[in-house]
Amino acid sequence: MLNAKIFDDLSAKLSEAANSGPAKDLEKNMRALLAQGFSKLDLVTREEFDIQTQVLARAREQLSALEARVAELEARNK
């Protein structure tokens, strides 16, 4: 029981130190730097990517249907 208390206290102190010390500042600075770098790139969100994937799938289905229709109409005219 005493060991658990010691580990809990140590864990709490380490968390407090990490949240208020230079490590937290470093993390904030790194996040800001990465966010700035990513904003300069021409990236899309996962949601935008998924939407465009669905749009492309529908377009492919329509293209396949149109190709089949054209083939059918060409076969009739021969």
Secondary structure, 3 states (H helix, E strand, C coil): CHHHHHHHHHHHHHHHHHHHCHHHHHHHHHHHHHHHHHHHCCCCCHHHHHHHHHHHHHHHHHHHHHHHHHHHHHHHHC
